[in-house]
């Protein structure tokens, strides 16, 4: 059931992340409004993860938080069917995202607890999230072609209902590690140079994703690709991500978190540069999407490995939440807002992806400046109890 939970959770992202811009464009919003709505909704990823992780860490009831989050996500999403104004949709999507942020960190904690940190078992479970993303991205792209830009919200409603029902059959995982004393504070971990460097680089990478998350489907449409072709391109990126899941443990074990992140961020910069200067050529788009294996998959694999080892069992949920809320929340909101200002109905696409290239390279430079001695514990040392997370 954990595999099905990942399938539906990331399947939902496979519908809304690529096609929310298409849906909003169909409702008559311009690129600046789309960017602003994305940014305001993404801000919920700052509040939600920390709020729910704090409840989970204090109560020890990760599953209960997960189930409540899944139900409230579905309930608030249903209001989208009756709303059409900018602020109405912003509030509806914002509340949905607030509760949606309760799902992933707790699912990660439950899964990592269930597999007892075994990287191979974890990869096999988490792999279904990528499969869900691929299946529903392609399906949504096809249904947009057949029906209309409204198709994504109908698919999302069905997926979110299924996700809630599946969470009712999950079981709470029992942590096998000894928790540190209550006197310990997560802020002792947060204030270190290694964590500050890590989280700033994560934020820069998420800023760089702004044009892609907000406008890639519209960009492809402007370049005369169909919805089905766009869905296939997005699915190709996630398929590459699936492959990297199977290799991530060995790659991180061989090169360590620091150099895995550094090389992956450099390749992310290359990805955005290709989209900036040569997206009209389909081979370029294929190469760009294959680089998703590094820009999202391997970066996230190394990052979750870092979080899982660095914070320990007592603060693991809060560590996951900080990573999500600062990197994806602040970084994502800034990237989406900036992309909306620059995009100008597609006229600013080259500039937006060029700036994204710069942010990715800055993230790589920041990681390179972290002394390797601050990350010695983050290498895999044995094949069984090692820890890894792919995205």
N, C-alpha and C positions, 0 to 999 in steps of 0.2 A: 504493500500500500504506500510505502514511502516513495517507491518508484513512480507510482501513479500520481502522487502529490506533486512531485517534481515535474512530471509530464504536463499536468494541468496548470501549475503555477507559471512555468516558463512558456507554455503554450499561450497563456493569456498575454504575456509580454510579447510573444510573437505576433499577436494580433494588433495590440494597441501601439507598441513602440514604433513599428514601421508605418502604420496606417492611420494613426490618430491625426496626423497632419492632413491626410487625404480626406478623412471624415470632416475635419473642421473647415477645410477648403470647400467641401461640398455644402457646408452650412453657410458659406458666404464670408468667412473670416479671411483677412489679408495676412501676409507673412509676418508683419509686426505683431498682430494680435495673436497669431498662432505661437510665435516665440514667447510672448508675454504669458499666455496661458500655460505653455509647457513649463516656463520658469516658476510661476506661482504654484503649480501643482507639484513640481519637483521639490519645492521648499518643504513640503510635508515630509519628505524623506530626512529632514533634519530633526523634526520634532518626534515623529513616530517611532523610529528604531530605538532611540534612547529611552523613551517613555515605556515602551513595552518590554524592552530588555531589562530595565530596572525592576519592573513587576516580576518578570520571570526569574531573575537572579535572587530576589528577596523571597519569593514564594516557592521557588523550585518547581513550579508548575508550567513548564514550557508548553506542554500540550494544550492546557486550558487557554493560554494566551493565543496560541495558534488557532484554535477552534473559534474563539470569540472574534479574532481578526478576520477569519475567513467568512463568518456569517455577516459581520458588519460591512465588509467589502462588497458582498453581493447586494445587501440591502440598500446601501447608498448608491451603488451603481445603477440600480433600477430607476432612480429619479432622472437619469440622463434621457430616457425615452420621452419624457414630457417637457424637457427644457430646451431652449434654443438661444437665449441671450448669452453674451460673453460672461457676465458675472454668474449667471445661473449655472452654466456649464463649468466654469472655473471652480465654483464652490463644490459642485457635485464630484468632479474629478479629483479635487483636492481632498475631500473627505474619503473618497474611495482609496486614494493613494495613502492617506494617513493610516487607515486600517490595513491596507495591503502590506505595509511595512512590518506588520506584526508577524507575517507568515514566513518569509525567507529565513531570517536569523534563527527563529525557533525550529524550523525544519532542519536547518544545518546542525543545530545543537543536538536535536533528537537523533539525527542520522549519524553524526560523528560518535555520539554515545552508543548507538546501537551496533556500529561496526567496530567499536573500541579502537578508533584511530587507524584501522587497516586501510591503507591507501587503495589497494586493489578492490576491496569490497565497496569502499566509498565511491570509487569511480564508476563501478557497475550500477550503483543506485543513481548517482547524479547524472549519468549518461542519459537517462530517460527525460531529463529536463530539456536537453538539447534536441532530442527526438521530437518532443512535444512542440518545441519552438519551430522546428522545420515543418512538421506536418501542418500546424495551424497557420503558419505564415503563407505557405503555398496555397492552402485552402482559402484563406482570406483574400489573397490576391486574385484567385480565380473567381470568387463570388463577387468581388468588386466589379470585375469585367462583366459578369453575367447580370448582376442586379444593379447596385449603385454604391455610392460611397457610404451609405448607411449600413452596409453589411457588417463591418467590424463590430458595431455595438451589439448586434444580435448574436454574433458568435461569442463575444465576450460575456454576455449575460448567461448563456448556456454553460460556458466553461467555468465561470465563477460559482454557479450553483453546484456543478459537479465537484468542484474543488472543496466546497464546504462539506458536502455529503461524504466525500472521501476522508476528510480529517476526523470525522466521527468514529472511524474504524481504527485509527492509529492508537498506539500504546506509548506511554511515557517511557523514555529510556532512563536507566539508572546509571548515574555517573560512577565510574569505577576509580576515579582519582580522588586523592585526599584534598579537601578544600583548605585553603590557607585561613588563618584566623580572621575574625571579623574586624580586627584592628587594622588590617591591611587596607590600603586605599588604592583604587584604580589610578588615582592621579599620580602616584609614584611611578607608575608605568608610563603614563601619558606624557609626563614632563621630560622624558629622556630625549637626547639628540636623535637617537635612531628612530623613535616613533614619530617625532616631529618631521624628520626628513621623509620618512615613509608616507605619512598622511598628506604632506604638501605635494609630493610627487603624484600621489593618487588623485588629489584634487585637480592638478594640472591636466592629467590624462582625461578626467571626466569633462573638464572644460573643453578639451579638444574634440570630444564626441558630440558637442552641441549641434553643429550643422548636420551630422549624420543622423542622429536620433530625431531631430525635428523635421528635416527636409529631404532625406535621401529618396523616399518614395516619390515625392513631388519632383525632385531633381531628375529621377529616372523617367518620369512621365514627360517632363519637358524635353528630354532627349529622345522622345518617341519610343520608349520601351513600354510594353503593355503591363497591366497589373500582374498578370501571370508571370511574365518575364522578370518583373521586379521581385515578386515572391520567390522565384527560383534563384535569383541572385542572393537574396537575403538568406535563403535556405542553404545555399552553397557555403556561405560564411560560417553558418552554424555547423554544417557537416565537417568543415575543417576544424572547428572547435571540438567536435566529438573525437576526432583523431588525436588532437593534442591532449585530450583527457587521458587517453591511454598511454601517452608518452610523458606526461607532465611529471610524474613521480621520479622517473629516471633522469629527466633533464634537470629538475631542481636538485636532485641528489648529486648529480655530477657537477653542476655549475654554481649551485647555491642560489639563495633568494636574490641577493643583490645583482648578480650578473644576468640572471634570468630576467629580472625586471628591466635592467638597463638595455639589453638587446631587444627585448619585446617593445620597449618604448621607442627605440630608434626605428624599428620596423613600422610602428604605428605612425610615426612622422612620415615615413615613406608612403604609407597607405593614403594619408590625407593629401599628400602632394600629388599623387597620381590622380585622385579625384578632382583636384584643382585644375590640372593642366591637360588631362587626356581622357576624361570620362566619356567623351563621345565615341570612343573606340571600345567595342565590347571586350576585346582581350584585356584591356586595362581594367575594366570593371571586374573581370574574373580574377585577375591577380590581386586587386584590391580586396575583394571579398575573401580570398584565400588567406590574406594577411590577418583576417579576423581571428584566426587561430592564435596569433600572438597578441594583437592589440586588445582583445577581450579575454580569450581563453587562458593563455599562459600567464598574463598579468594577474588575472583573478586567481588562478591556481596558486601562484607564488604568494599573493597577498593573503589569501585565507590560510595558507600554511603558516605564514608569519603570525597572523592573529591567533590562530589556534595554539601555537607554541608559546607565544610571547605573553599572553594574558593569563594562561592557566585556567583551571576549571571554574574557579570562583567568579572570575570577571569575563568569562568567555562570551557570554551573551552581550554584555556591555561593550566588549571589544569589537564584536561583530557590528554592534549598533553604531559605534563611533566611526568605524570604517564606512558604513553605509551612509550615515547622516552627513559626515564631513565630505568624504570623497564624492559620493553619488549625489548627496543632497545639495551642499553648497556648490561643489564643482559642476554638477549637472544643471542646477538653476542658473548659474552664471553663464555656462556654455549655451544653454537654450535661449536665454534672454539676449545675449550678444549676437547669436546667430539670427534671431528674429529681427534685430535692428539692421544687420548687415545684408540680409538675404535680398530684400527689395524685389519680391516676386520672381526671384531667380536671377536677377541682374547682378547680384553680389555674390553668386555662388563661388566663383574663383577666389575672391578675396576671403570669404568665410573659411574655405578649406585651406587656404594658404596660412591664415592665422592659426587654424587648428594644428597645422604642421609645426608651427613655432611653439605652441603650448606643449605638444608631445615631446619635442626636443628639449625644452626646458625641464620637463619631468625627468627625462633620461639624465640630463646633466646633474640634477639634484641627487638622483640615486647614486650617480658615480662619485659624488662628494661624500657619501656616507662611508666612513672607514670600515673595511671588511671585518675588522675585529669585533665590531658591534653586532655582527650577525652569525657568530660561530655556531650557535645552538639551532640554527634554522636549516641545517642540512639534514637530509635523510641519511641515517646511519645503518639501518637494517631493513630487510624487505618486509617484515610483518607489522611492527607497531608504528610505522611511520605515518605521517599525516599529510594529506594533500587535498586541495579543493580546486576543481576546475570550474569554469563558468560557462 
